[in-house]
Amino acid sequence: MAPIILYNFDPSPPCFLVRVIADILGVELKKIPIKDITKEMAAPEMTKKNPQRTVPTVDDNGLYLAESRAIASYLISKYGKNDFLYPKDASKRVLVDQRLYFDTELYKSFEVVWAGDFFAGFVPKHDMDRLILGLEILNRMLEGKEWLALDHISLADYATAATMAALEYIPHLKLDLSKYGNISRWLRRVENSFPRYAEFKKIYSDSVVALMEEQKKQKQAQRK
Ligand SMILES: N[C@@H](CCC(=O)N[C@@H](CS)C(=O)NCC(=O)O)C(=O)O
């Protein structure tokens, strides 16, 4: 069996999720760095693997996978020693799934805000409102609860924490996350849930900072 290949971009929150879940499971990934997603994922052999042309993309011995949450649930189901993070029991699994679908929407609303800010230098009010509404809902979901879906940590918590990691990098939009007490306390619980989380988070955070610096320089050069 060839190693599982992850087409990876360190500053990508969805790639961060896949890296974290693989590490928790003890699954080794052969990471192939993608530097220019638009260009490299548009190559015919990559488009065949993932018509969405996004990262993360996984190649598990000819099984090509896109969508970070689907990839993570596949890794748990196929390689996990147990079903703790993503239960087989339908009445538990659906609780995880419903939060994962919500998280997909939350991440999308972050992406829209990020893209408006980055490409147009302007975020329409309704886009920002949608993101804030998503955060208010997340905060409500966590009312009186330690974890998002089950009475212990699950894939839903790791996926949504990866989305929240993305939000840390648009601070100039003045999103005051301290307003969301349930989210802040839950995030600390997720971050303390396994010893190497901080290490993984640092790789992600450092790469985002480096990317933002590079993009700032490119923008300045274009203005000259
Ligand atoms: N829902 C997807 C989102 C993947 C995604 O949008 N990845 C970004 C990088 S963070 C990407 O590949 N963007 C390139 C593009 O959309 O063209 C997932 O969770 O895997």
The ligand as an SDF file (V2000), in Angstrom:
LIG
                    3D

 20 19  0  0  0  0  0  0  0  0999 V2000
  -15.3530   22.9380    1.5260 N   0  0  0  0  0  0  0  0  0  0  0  0
  -13.9980   22.7050    1.1290 C   0  0  0  0  0  0  0  0  0  0  0  0
  -13.3030   24.0410    0.9760 C   0  0  0  0  0  0  0  0  0  0  0  0
  -11.9310   23.8660    0.3710 C   0  0  0  0  0  0  0  0  0  0  0  0
  -11.3650   25.1990   -0.0520 C   0  0  0  0  0  0  0  0  0  0  0  0
  -12.0960   26.1300   -0.4250 O   0  0  0  0  0  0  0  0  0  0  0  0
  -10.0400   25.2770   -0.0290 N   0  0  0  0  0  0  0  0  0  0  0  0
   -9.4110   26.4830   -0.4740 C   0  0  0  0  0  0  0  0  0  0  0  0
   -8.1280   26.7080    0.2920 C   0  0  0  0  0  0  0  0  0  0  0  0
   -8.5090   27.0940    1.9730 S   0  0  0  0  0  0  0  0  0  0  0  0
   -9.0880   26.3420   -1.9470 C   0  0  0  0  0  0  0  0  0  0  0  0
   -8.6380   25.3190   -2.3860 O   0  0  0  0  0  0  0  0  0  0  0  0
   -9.3370   27.4150   -2.6990 N   0  0  0  0  0  0  0  0  0  0  0  0
   -9.0500   27.4520   -4.0880 C   0  0  0  0  0  0  0  0  0  0  0  0
  -10.2690   27.6320   -4.9140 C   0  0  0  0  0  0  0  0  0  0  0  0
  -11.3880   27.5830   -4.3820 O   0  0  0  0  0  0  0  0  0  0  0  0
  -10.1020   27.8370   -6.1060 O   0  0  0  0  0  0  0  0  0  0  0  0
  -13.2660   21.8260    2.1450 C   0  0  0  0  0  0  0  0  0  0  0  0
  -13.6450   21.8470    3.3120 O   0  0  0  0  0  0  0  0  0  0  0  0
  -12.3360   21.0970    1.7580 O   0  0  0  0  0  0  0  0  0  0  0  0
  1  2  1  0
  2  3  1  0
  2 18  1  0
  3  4  1  0
  4  5  1  0
  5  6  2  0
  5  7  1  0
  7  8  1  0
  8  9  1  0
  8 11  1  0
  9 10  1  0
 11 12  2  0
 11 13  1  0
 13 14  1  0
 14 15  1  0
 15 16  2  0
 15 17  1  0
 18 19  2  0
 18 20  1  0
M  END
$$$$
